[in-house]
Each structure stands twice: as structure tokens, then as C-alpha cells.
Amino acid sequence: MSVVVVLLTALAAGTAALALGPWMRRVARVRSRWLSSGAHVLLAGALGSGAALLARSWPELVAFTVLALACALLAVIDLATYRLPDVIVGPTYVVFFSALTLAAAVDGDWDRLGRAAAGAGVVLVGYFVLAFVSPSGLGLGDVKFSGVLGGFLGWFGWQQVLLGTLAAFVLSACVAGTLLVTRRADRRTEFPFGPWMVAGAGIGALWVPGVLG
């Protein structure tokens, strides 16, 4: 996508996040500086620009931008509440995979859609197993959210699925370890995992020839 499209997408995603701010705070049902900081607007803009860089067609741009907006809202809500609300995750699945289906139809590349669906299933099952083994480490919100990110990464390839998924755990472990070492947290402290899932997916998706090389 051109520089103009990248900038316009970033602006559109940020504006949408700004408009959804009051609704996001109602969904969160808590008072937190994260929810009033405007972080969701900046994050949506940044992720929106990434969506435009990755998209090769208009249906892909729609799919990635919708996911970018949802990720921005979910990451900030998770930082504030340690939850990933179904009211955002559920519709994101529907819109995201509907747009990917349209992209596959336009490009005639149904293999990518099949791989996206398979990636969603594999990552979802993997997260479910981890949550079952260690309920204190992952919540059901993380499990549900993992499927849409797995589908996003699967659209690009299995290497991206592996890298993006592992990156989330590595980033989370590094941050948690730093907080423990600096005594800003202990082993009983809750850590939001959603933001690191988003960051990991971003790293995995950007590992596409022509983007990071």
C-alpha cells in the first residue's frame, strides 16, 4: 500500500479508537489510568499503519485494520482489568474471517484462507492445553483471543504462526522477569498477557519478505 494509504489507515484506526473510547470504558467497568490515557488511540494508529503495510488488497486492508482496532482496545482493557471481553473478541472473529474470505475470493488464493483457519485452530488448541495445565498462567480470554491472532499469522505462513506465538511468551517472560528482579511485582502478581499476544503477532506478521527482509 502507498504512503498515503498507510497514513489514512492509521488516522482512520486512531479516530475509530477515539470514538469507541467511552464504550471501551463501559465494557471495562473499572476506573484506570490506562483507559483514560489515550493509549488505545495511539496504539490503534500504530497498528493501523502496520495493517496497511501488510495488506496487498482492499479486503486484506479491511481485515487487518479491524483486527488492529480490536487489538488496541483489548490490549488497553487487559492492562486495566486483566480481561479480554467476549463482546470485542467475538465480533472480531466474524468480521476478520469474513474479510479474509473476501480477500481469498478476490485473489483466488483459497490456500491462504485454509491455512489461516488451520492456524487459528492450532493456536487455539495450544492455548487451551496450556490454560488447562496452568490455569493461573492463562485465562479463557487469552485462549479465545489466541484463535483470531493465529488466523492472522496463518494467513502469512506457518513460520509466522510459530514466531508470533513464541514471541508473545518470550516478551511476557522478559517483562515479568524484569518486574520480579526489580521487586515491582512478586509471584502472586497478576500480569496481563493480551498486550504481549498482540506484540508477538506483530513481530510474527512483520517477518514477511519485503517488510523486515
C-alpha positions in Angstrom: 0.0 0.0 0.0 1.1 3.6 -0.7 2.3 6.0 2.0 -1.0 7.9 1.6 -3.0 4.8 2.3 -0.8 3.9 5.3 -1.3 7.4 6.8 -5.0 7.4 6.1 -5.4 3.9 7.6 -3.5 5.0 10.7 -5.8 8.1 11.0 -8.9 6.0 10.5 -8.0 3.4 13.1 -7.0 6.1 15.6 -10.2 8.1 15.0 -12.3 4.9 15.4 -10.5 4.1 18.7 -11.1 7.6 19.9 -14.8 7.4 19.1 -15.0 4.0 20.8 -13.3 5.2 23.9 -16.4 5.8 26.0 -17.8 2.4 25.0 -14.5 0.8 25.8 -14.6 2.2 29.3 -18.2 1.0 29.8 -17.1 -2.5 28.7 -14.1 -2.4 31.1 -16.3 -1.4 34.1 -13.4 -0.1 36.1 -11.5 3.1 36.6 -8.0 3.0 35.4 -5.4 5.5 34.1 -4.9 3.1 31.1 -8.5 3.6 30.0 -8.2 7.4 30.2 -4.7 7.8 28.9 -5.5 7.7 25.2 -3.1 4.8 24.8 -5.8 2.9 22.8 -5.8 5.7 20.2 -2.1 5.8 19.7 -1.9 2.0 19.6 -4.7 1.8 17.1 -3.0 4.3 14.9 0.3 2.4 15.1 -1.3 -0.9 14.4 -3.4 0.6 11.6 -0.3 1.7 9.8 1.1 -1.8 10.2 -2.1 -3.2 8.8 -1.7 -1.0 5.7 1.9 -2.0 5.2 1.0 -5.7 5.3 -2.2 -5.5 3.1 -1.9 -6.4 -0.5 -5.6 -5.8 -1.4 -8.6 -3.8 0.0 -10.3 -6.8 1.6 -7.0 -7.6 3.4 -6.7 -3.9 4.5 -10.2 -4.1 6.0 -9.5 -7.4 7.8 -6.2 -6.2 9.2 -7.5 -2.8 10.2 -10.4 -4.2 12.0 -8.1 -6.6 13.9 -5.7 -3.6 14.6 -8.6 -1.7 16.2 -9.7 -4.6 18.2 -6.2 -5.4 19.4 -5.7 -1.8 20.5 -8.9 -1.8 22.6 -8.3 -5.3 24.0 -4.7 -4.6 25.0 -5.6 -1.5 26.9 -8.6 -3.2 28.6 -6.4 -6.1 29.6 -3.8 -3.8 31.1 -6.6 -2.2 33.2 -8.7 -5.2 34.1 -6.7 -8.4 33.2 -9.6 -9.4 31.0 -10.2 -9.7 27.2 -14.0 -9.2 26.9 -16.0 -11.5 24.6 -18.0 -8.6 23.4 -14.9 -7.5 21.4 -13.3 -10.8 20.7 -16.4 -12.5 19.3 -17.3 -9.9 16.6 -13.7 -9.6 15.7 -13.7 -13.3 14.6 -16.7 -12.7 12.4 -15.6 -9.5 10.7 -11.9 -10.6 10.4 -12.6 -14.0 8.8 -15.4 -12.7 6.6 -12.9 -10.1 5.2 -10.3 -12.8 4.7 -12.8 -14.9 2.9 -13.5 -12.0 0.5 -9.7 -11.5 0.1 -9.3 -15.1 -0.8 -12.2 -14.9 -3.3 -10.7 -11.7 -4.9 -7.2 -13.2 -5.2 -8.3 -16.7 -5.9 -6.0 -17.9 -3.2 -8.1 -20.2 -1.1 -5.0 -22.0 0.3 -4.2 -18.9 2.4 -7.7 -18.9 3.9 -7.4 -22.6 4.7 -4.0 -22.0 6.4 -5.5 -19.1 8.3 -8.3 -21.3 9.6 -5.8 -24.1 10.4 -3.5 -21.6 12.2 -6.4 -20.3 14.3 -7.3 -23.9 15.3 -3.8 -25.0 16.1 -3.0 -21.9 18.2 -6.4 -22.0 19.9 -5.9 -25.7 20.9 -2.4 -25.0 22.1 -3.5 -22.1 24.3 -6.4 -24.2 25.7 -4.0 -27.0 26.6 -1.7 -24.5 28.3 -4.6 -22.9 30.2 -5.8 -26.3 31.3 -2.4 -27.3 32.6 -1.7 -24.0 34.2 -4.9 -22.0 34.8 -3.0 -19.3 36.7 -0.9 -18.6 33.7 -3.5 -18.1 31.0 -7.2 -17.2 31.2 -10.0 -18.2 28.9 -10.0 -14.7 27.4 -6.4 -15.3 26.3 -7.5 -18.7 24.8 -10.3 -17.2 22.9 -8.3 -14.2 21.6 -5.4 -16.6 20.5 -7.5 -18.0 17.7 -8.0 -14.8 15.8 -4.3 -14.0 16.1 -3.4 -17.5 15.0 -5.7 -16.9 12.0 -3.9 -13.6 11.2 -0.5 -15.2 11.4 -1.6 -18.3 9.5 -2.7 -16.1 6.6 1.0 -15.3 6.1 2.5 -18.8 6.8 3.4 -21.4 9.4 6.7 -19.7 10.2 4.8 -16.6 11.1 2.5 -18.7 13.3 5.4 -20.2 15.2 7.4 -17.0 15.5 4.4 -14.8 16.5 3.2 -17.3 19.1 6.6 -17.9 20.7 7.4 -14.2 20.7 4.3 -13.5 22.9 5.6 -15.8 25.6 9.2 -14.6 25.3 8.1 -10.9 25.7 5.8 -11.7 28.6 8.5 -13.7 30.4 11.1 -10.9 29.9 8.7 -8.3 31.3 7.6 -10.4 34.2 11.2 -11.4 35.0 12.2 -7.7 35.0 9.4 -6.8 37.3 10.3 -9.6 39.7 14.0 -8.7 39.7 13.3 -5.1 40.4 10.8 -6.1 43.1 8.0 -4.2 41.4 6.0 -7.5 41.5 6.1 -10.9 43.1 5.0 -14.4 42.1 1.4 -13.7 43.1 1.1 -10.5 41.0 -1.2 -10.7 38.0 0.2 -10.0 34.6 -1.9 -9.1 31.5 -0.9 -11.4 28.6 -3.0 -9.8 25.9 -0.6 -6.9 25.1 2.2 -9.4 24.6 0.0 -11.6 22.4 -0.6 -8.5 20.2 3.1 -7.6 20.2 4.1 -11.2 19.4 1.6 -11.3 16.5 3.0 -8.1 15.2 6.6 -9.5 15.2 5.5 -12.7 13.5 3.5 -10.9 10.8 6.2 -8.4 10.0 8.6 -11.3 9.4 7.4 -11.2 5.8 9.7 -10.9 2.9 9.8 -7.3 1.9 8.9 -5.9 5.3 11.6 -7.0 7.6 13.5 -8.9 5.0 
